[in-house]
Amino acid sequence: MKPDDILKHSPKILTQEQREFYFENGYLQLEGFVSEEWLDRLWKVTNKYIDDSRALDASDQVFDLEPNHTAENPRLRRITHPVEIDPVYQEFTFEGPIVDVAEDLVGPDVKFHHSKLNFKWADGGEEVKWHQDIQFWPHTNYSPLTIGVYLDDVDDEMGPMGVIPGSHKEELFDLYGDDGQWAGAIKDREMDRVRMDDVVWLKGRRGSVTVHNCRMVHGSMPNNSRRSRPLLLQTYSSADALTLLGSIVDNLPKSNSIIRGKPARWVQFDPEPCQIPPDWSKGYTSIFALQQEEGQQEGGQAA
């Protein structure tokens, strides 16, 4: 659905001013939005997976580990596709309070795309270079958005996500490197076209929610604090946005599930083109491994 059509529907939880702010600026932040009850449930299952990761010495399909991860000092970058592996994550993503936020911003028919839990571990957890999301998983339109939940307090020292207000209405950058390999980040020589003087750092207390459009230019600095920065991320779209072939989640059972409303009978196509990523079937772990050039394969995807 187009923004004007979405705004005609009565909101479930956001104010009309908040919805208009999102469509104008491409992002939104809701302080302390998720309840303590939900946060306790999410932390319980998250701590279980952190403990499970101690048995590993390399990344796998569930865990993306920093190179210096050990059993004594686990250092996770990401739990991959948490909705696919645990019912608590699925319940939160499909039925929790953030689904009302998604409906208010993509329309009454909501489709789930994918989820991830990024940790940005303490004492140097890696940066995320400036990029846009939609080039990783193109859709027929630009309704997809990602809703993040801070599972703990996040301050300036912890490398909060930064966004460039209004950049979702500007150019889509080429995320391939000069060597023709997929880099997953805006080239350094093109960063002068990013309005870094306008960056907004989305820090917030435990339970705060961030929302950013799939075209939003965003990134984050390393976490130099002594606390990890767990950010649970869920991507949704309007039902009339179809995922194009080659998405990183083509084969996930729960991807493209209609979780609110009904399936679309008409597809909406945006006239502006979108870049096509490499063939992810050859391997993909995370944006962290990709941007740090760990295990690069032909085509630029990370092993």
VENLINTA-V165636 format. One line per field, one symbol per residue. phi: phi as a letter, one per 30 degrees, with the letter a starting at -180 (. if undefined). Layout:
phi->???
//
This chain:
phi->.dedddddddddbdddddddddddciaabbdhddddeddddddedddddddddddccadbdccccdecdbddbdbccacdheedcbdddddddcbddddddeddccjdcccdcababcchddhjeddcddabddddbebdbcdebcccbddbdbcedciddcbceiddccdcddcddddicdciaddedcdddcdddcecccdldeidbcbbddcddaaadedcdcbdbdbdcbcbbdddccddejddbecdecdiddcaibddcbcccddddbdcddddddkacaddddddhcidcejjddd
//
